[in-house]
Amino acid sequence: MSSWSQYASLRFVSFPVQTVFKSSKIIPVMIMGKILKGTSYPNSQYAEAALITIGVAIFSVASKSSDSETGTQLIGLLYMCLYITFDCFTSQWQDKVYVKYGRSNVDPYQMMLGVNSSAIIITTTGLIITGDLWKVYEFLLVNPSVLQYNIITAITSASGQLCIYYTIKEFGPIVFTIIMTTRQMFSITISSIIFHHPMSGKAFVGACIVFGVLFYSIRRKYLARKNKEKGGNGHSDGKVQKSPPPAIEKKASDPALSGK
């Protein structure tokens, strides 16, 4: 449903609107996690998500131009909202499955089998109802060479899905969404460096915002982990502080033993 909504919206929304919606998935994913699993996020994480969204939107709009003059209609905005909702639900629900049944009991292959089997059933049913299944069959008969491209796409798509499910399983849906949101920006930046493509000032500002927030987030988590390890040891020299014996605690807290 997420893919269908995204493709259906392309005829009804302009390129900047598409870019802003695709860049703003981080906060909806956090909200969906709170609804589905009761996960609470600190305000600083919401602020980081908002800044990443703004930075990626500025960078994408300034770096790319649309080939068509598609205007934005209300039905297109509705499709984009459905796309965001279903996409956010998917990653959070997959994480919920991992948590409920144990991450060691569900591997990416099982998750991919379940998701793709359901997708095949839904897609095939839709093709039969709309009558497009026979059009696809006729197209393959007229253009048999297209089958090799379908096979290549299937292999690369399956490989990508394994990475997606592994990332959600090990690092959670928020990290996955940040990766998917910023990957396009990284691709454009690398392309600009390698092929010497010009980058506008607005795109540079957007890139600085995103990289700055990501660097700050990584540094904040690193310092938090170091402080947690330091607090767990009890001393900065790495020695573990031993608790007093139970008998001493009882002697200090028992009125009968204290002579009262």
Secondary structure, 3 states (H helix, E strand, C coil): CHHHHHHHHCCCCCHHHHHHHHHCCHHHHHHHHHHHHCCCCCHHHHHHHHHHHHHHHHHHHHHCCCCCCCCCCHHHHHHHHHHHHHHHHHHHHHHHHHHHHCCCCCCHHHHHHHHHHHHHHHHHHHHHHHCCHHHHHHHHHHCCCHHHHHHHHHHHHHHHHHHHHHHHHHHCHHHHHHHHHHHHHHHHHHHHHHHCCCCCHHHHHHHHHHHHHHHHHHHHHHHHHHHHHHHHHECCCCCECCCCCHHHHHHHHCCCCCCC
